[in-house]
Amino acid sequence: MARMSFFLTRHLFLNPNSWEDFVMKYLFRFAVIILGVLPVFKLYAGNTWLDEERTDNAAAIFVENWSARNTAIERGYTLLAIEISPADLVFTRETREYVARYTLDVLIYDKKNELVEEKFFKDIIKTPSYDQTIQYKWNRLFSMRFHLDDGEYQAELRLTDEHTRQEHIKRVSFEVHTTNSFNLDVSDILLARRNEVEQDDGEVVRSILPFPPRLYGAEEPCLYCYFEIYNQEIQQGDSIEYTISYVDPENRQQVLTRKKVWYNTHKLPVMYSFDTADLAPGTYRLLVEIHTEFGEFQLEREKTFLVYQSPIDLRFKSYQKILEEIRLIATKEEWKALQDIPVPLQQEAINNFWKQKDPTPETQRNEVLTEFYRRINLARRFFSRVNPKGMTLTDQGKVYVMLGAPDKILRQVTDTFHRQVEVWLYPHQKLQVVFQDDFGFGDYHLIAPYTLLSDL
């Protein structure tokens, strides 16, 4: 089993363009000053964890829209925030810098598929070293305001790498509601985070920034939310009560705050924050409820967000479950040592196990840990079975976690009984892994090299 750890580390760097790479991109980050109209910024910091179901096969582009309502003194508008990650761009060496050039074309279509708005941007990203080309601080963000009529729209984003002429297209559908349906109304909810932005003059400032990935938890513990309450007919002594709560993955509602406010303006902005560091992983719904003074009228808005915690955090996963996972790459000595750890020291033991496998201990990101759990997630999705013990990985799933995606797959039906053979080729490791499906139902088991899984 000792070579399995070696294979995992090598494959992470030797085979970066294998077929599974579209599922996990570097985490998307946004930096747009709250409701501002700011053209382009560099972004600092960034998460290292991302649930694979929140990615798509486009380039690292993430989009969020938010609509403000019309008031007696201000016209409503739609905010579109777009982030570009350099992870998918090609950098070339120019003098002492590495440079990527790209263009971004943003097209807005209405329900009839007619073009109603278009904006075009051209940008250059320069980094002092090639290693920095995937760092989050080089992410770019664009913030745009559109004055659109109420209705359904689709934003089409065309990102073109000027070095390769490769074009990435992302489409996002959204609705615009800027007209108040009642005298009392409330905007959409905008989720945000605190981050640093480098301005054009080089100054780095901290601010509350929209956060379209809506991914909170261990590395982004504080969730900020912003919304606006509108009142078209102001009367002396008017008051309302708003409640902010969330619904957890088990459909349990938790009230965060309930507040009564008096207002003498057509627009009342509300900002609230709470900590997500101790929330269990999963998908949540943030709710905002607006009540009039005597409960005569109620409005509600909601926005989903995801909480992602470290996959080795024992607050959210049992020690035995983590041991079952890492058994796929642990040596016999490591596995034996981990069996006898007393409960108070188990978290420290798991942390040390992964520290020893970190190829870049001087950074916060453990690439091997990230790659391992990316493979775990994919293996559970594509190579697992359900039995009385729960969901378990098939032989193909275990090999996938250990070695990653093969460079090539060969398939053949062997006889009239429809037994099928599938061969996974790993030329870098000079290895061929053979699986056989005895009955033609896709249940492949390992037949060679048998020792690959013999210790499990």
TORDOGU-423372 format. One record per residue (C-alpha): residue in three letters; x, y, z. Coordinates in steps of 0.25 Angstrom, whole numbers, plus 5000, padded with zeros to 4 digits. Layout:
TORDOGU-423372
ALAXYZ;...
end
This chain:
TORDOGU-423372
MET500050005000;ALA501250095001;ARG501250124987;MET499750174987;SER500150304994;PHE501250324984;PHE500250304972;LEU499250394978;THR500350504979;ARG500950484965;HIS499550474958;LEU499150604964;PHE500250674956;LEU500550584944;ASN499150574939;PRO498450714941;ASN497650704928;SER496950564930;TRP495450554928;GLU494950574942;ASP495650714943;PHE494350784939;VAL493650744952;MET494550814961;LYS495050954958;TYR495851054967;LEU494851124976;PHE494151244970;ARG494351374978;PHE493551504976;ALA493951644980;VAL492951754977;ILE492751864987;ILE491351854992;LEU490351904981;GLY491551984975;VAL491751994960;LEU493251964960;PRO493951914947;VAL495051824950;PHE495851784963;LYS496851684968;LEU496351584979;TYR497051544991;ALA496951414999;GLY496051294996;ASN495451165000;THR496051034996;TRP494850944998;LEU493650934988;ASP492550834986;GLU492650774973;GLU491250794970;ARG491350944970;THR492250944958;ASP491950934943;ASN492850904930;ALA492951054927;ALA494251124930;ALA494351184945;ILE493251284943;PHE492251314954;VAL491051404953;GLU490051464962;ASN488851564960;TRP488151654970;SER486951744967;ALA486651874974;ARG485251924974;ASN484752054969;THR484452164979;ALA483852304979;ILE485252364977;GLU486052254970;ARG485952164959;GLY486152014961;TYR487251944955;THR487851804953;LEU489251774958;LEU490051664951;ALA491351624957;ILE492351534949;GLU493651474954;ILE494751424945;SER495751324950;PRO497151314943;ALA497151164946;ASP496651134932;LEU497451244924;VAL498751214917;PHE499951304922;THR501151334914;ARG502551384918;GLU502751524914;THR504051594919;ARG503951564934;GLU502451534936;TYR501451434932;VAL500251494924;ALA498851444921;ARG497951524912;TYR496451504910;THR495251574906;LEU493851564912;ASP492551594905;VAL491251604913;LEU489951594905;ILE488651604911;TYR487451544904;ASP485951554908;LYS484851444908;LYS484751464892;ASN486251434891;GLU486451574886;LEU487751644890;VAL487451764899;GLU488851794905;GLU490251764902;LYS491551804909;PHE492951774905;PHE494251764914;LYS495651734910;ASP496651704921;ILE498151664924;ILE498551584936;LYS500051594940;THR500751504950;PRO502251504955;SER502351354955;TYR501551234948;ASP501251174961;GLN500351294964;THR499451284952;ILE498551194960;GLN498451284973;TYR497151344976;LYS497751484978;TRP497851494963;ASN496351474961;ARG495651584953;LEU494251634956;PHE493251714948;SER492051794954;MET490951844944;ARG489651914946;PHE488551894936;HIS487251964935;LEU486351854930;ASP484851844930;ASP484151734939;GLY484251604932;GLU485051474929;TYR486451494924;GLN487751414920;ALA489151464922;GLU490151394912;LEU491551414916;ARG492651394905;LEU494051384911;THR495151374900;ASP496551344903;GLU497351424893;HIS498551334894;THR497851214889;ARG496551274884;GLN495751174892;GLU494451214896;HIS493651184908;ILE492151214909;LYS491351214921;ARG489851244921;VAL489051294933;SER487551314934;PHE486951414944;GLU485651494946;VAL485551644948;HIS484551704958;THR484751854960;THR483351904960;ASN482751904974;SER481451814975;PHE481051874988;ASN481252004996;LEU482151915005;ASP483151834998;VAL484551765000;SER485751744990;ASP486451614987;ILE487451564998;LEU488851584994;LEU489851495001;ALA491251555004;ARG492551535011;ARG493751625016;ASN494951625007;GLU496051705002;VAL496151774989;GLU497351844982;GLN496951974976;ASP497552034963;ASP498452114971;GLY499051994978;GLU498352014992;VAL497751894998;VAL496451925005;ARG495451835013;SER493951835010;ILE492751755011;LEU492651694997;PRO491551614989;PHE491851464989;PRO491151394978;PRO491751254981;ARG490951264994;LEU491951165000;TYR492151175015;GLY492651095027;ALA494051065031;GLU494851165022;GLU493751265020;PRO493051265034;CYS492351395034;LEU491151415025;TYR490651555022;CYS489251575016;TYR488751705011;PHE487351745006;GLU486451875005;ILE485051895010;TYR484251995002;ASN483052075006;GLN482352164996;GLU481452235005;ILE482152285018;GLN481252325030;GLN481752375043;GLY482052265053;ASP482052155043;SER482752025047;ILE483051885042;GLU483651765048;TYR484651675040;THR485051535044;ILE486351475039;SER486451325040;TYR487051195033;VAL486551065030;ASP487550955031;PRO487750825023;GLU486850755032;ASN485750855029;ARG485850915043;GLN485651065044;GLN486551145053;VAL486251295056;LEU487451385056;THR486851515059;ARG485451585060;LYS485451735060;LYS484451855060;VAL484851975053;TRP484252115050;TYR484552185037;ASN484252315030;THR484952285017;HIS484452215004;LYS485652115005;LEU486152045018;PRO487451965016;VAL487751855025;MET489051785027;TYR489251665036;SER490351555039;PHE490451425046;ASP491451315048;THR491451185040;ALA492651125045;ASP491951025054;LEU490750995044;ALA490750845039;PRO491050835024;GLY489950845014;THR488950935007;TYR488251045015;ARG487151145012;LEU487251285018;LEU485851345020;VAL485451495022;GLU484051515026;ILE483451655027;HIS482251685036;THR481451815038;GLU481151865051;PHE479851795054;GLY480151675045;GLU479251715034;PHE480251685023;GLN481451595021;LEU482551585011;GLU483651475010;ARG484951455002;GLU485851345002;LYS487251304997;THR487951174997;PHE489451165002;LEU490351045004;VAL491151015016;TYR492450935014;GLN493350885025;SER494650815025;PRO494450665022;ILE495350635033;ASP494650715044;LEU494150615054;ARG493050705059;PHE492350665046;LYS492850525043;SER493250405052;TYR494650365054;GLN494350225048;LYS493750285035;ILE495050365033;LEU495850245035;GLU495050165025;GLU495350275015;ILE496850295017;ARG497050135017;LEU497050145002;ILE498450225003;ALA498950195017;THR500150105018;LYS500049985028;GLU500850055038;GLU500050185037;TRP498750105038;LYS499150025050;ALA499650145058;LEU498250215055;GLN497450095061;ASP497950125075;ILE497850275076;PRO497050315089;VAL495850405086;PRO496450535091;LEU497550525081;GLN496850475069;GLN496650605062;GLU498150635064;ALA498450505059;ILE497650525046;ASN498250665044;ASN499650605045;PHE499350495036;TRP499050595025;LYS500150695028;GLN501150585025;LYS500550575011;ASP500450725008;PRO501350754997;THR501350895000;PRO501350915015;GLU501751055014;THR500351095008;GLN498951075014;ARG498550985003;ASN498850835004;GLU498750794990;VAL498750644993;LEU497650655003;THR496750734993;GLU497050644982;PHE496750524990;TYR495350564995;ARG495050614981;ARG495250474976;ILE494450424988;ASN493250504984;LEU493350464969;ALA493550314973;ARG492250324982;ARG491550384970;PHE491950294959;PHE492550164965;SER491750124978;ARG490650024982;VAL489650024993;ASN489549905002;PRO489149885017;LYS490349955022;GLY490050075014;MET490750135002;THR492050064999;LEU493050084987;THR493249984976;ASP494549924972;GLN494650034961;GLY494250144972;LYS495450094981;VAL496450094969;TYR495950234964;VAL496150294978;MET497550224979;LEU498050254965;GLY497150364959;ALA496550354945;PRO497250264935;ASP497850324923;LYS497150224914;ILE496050124916;LEU495849994907;ARG494549914907;GLN494249774901;VAL493149674902;THR493749544904;ASP492749434902;THR491249394899;PHE490949414914;HIS491249564912;ARG492349574922;GLN493049704919;VAL494549744922;GLU494949884925;VAL496449924925;TRP496950054931;LEU498250094926;TYR499250174934;PRO500450194926;HIS501150284936;GLN501150174946;LYS501350074936;LEU500050004941;GLN498849934934;VAL497649914943;VAL496649804938;PHE495249794943;GLN494149694939;ASP492649704939;ASP492149554940;PHE490749584936;GLY490649704928;PHE490049794938;GLY491149894940;ASP491649824953;TYR493149824951;HIS494149754960;LEU495649754960;ILE496349634954;ALA497749694952;PRO498649734958;TYR497949664970;THR498949714980;LEU498449854977;LEU497349844987;SER497749724995;ASP498049805007;LEU496649865008;
end
